[in-house]
Amino acid sequence: MPSIRFNTVCSCEQPEHDCSVCLTQFEPESEINSLSCGHIFHKMCLEKWLDYWNITCPLCRTPLLPEEDASCFW
């Protein structure tokens, strides 16, 4: 999953954001992943989440893969 820098998706005028996995604040140069549901996480936090065979968003449980692709994991 490609990552991007936090400061490219959030402007300085927006309130501070925290990663819902590690509960730490995003720094402007943090590498993040933005999911199709709109939630963002540190790249390493999301990778660790996926290492445990979780194939949904850690926050809202939206599937990260289409239904037919997700069946390959089971």
C-alpha positions, 0 to 999 in steps of 0.5 A: 500500500503506497504511503504519503506524507501527513502534511500533503493531506492535512493543512496547518489550519486543521486540528491536530490528528492522532493515529487511532492505532498507536494513539500518537499525534501525526507529525508533518513528515509522518508517513501515513496510509489513507484508506478508502474509508477516509481514515489515516494511520501511520504506515508502520501502524497499519502494516502491523495491523495487517500482519495480524491478518486484519483486512478491515480498517482498524477504526470503522471495519470497512473491508480493505479489499473487495469481497471477492479478493478478501476470500483469498485470505481465508 
